[in-house]
Amino acid sequence: MHHIRSIVTLAIVFLGLGFLLTAGGSVWTILTPDGTGVNFAAGFMYMGGMVIGIAGIALGVAALVTVARAAKRFGR
């Protein structure tokens, strides 16, 4: 049961971090003044948030599958 809680916690942390990075990167990109060139740091922050968010979704699906298998195994 402990491993189920840890994977759920990890999925929530990854989803939260992905959301914060994506939101921060998009706001930073919007607030970049015109004529200053491309803000690569904001772009990398945005894309990193997307990748981490996708990893969080994958961990969330893995957590759901683990919970379903455990429930089936223990007959609940």
Secondary structure, 3 states (H helix, E strand, C coil): CHHHHHHHHHHHHHHHHHHHHHHHHHHHHHHCCCCCCCCHHHHHHHHHHHHHHHHHHHHHHHHHHHHHHHHHHCCC
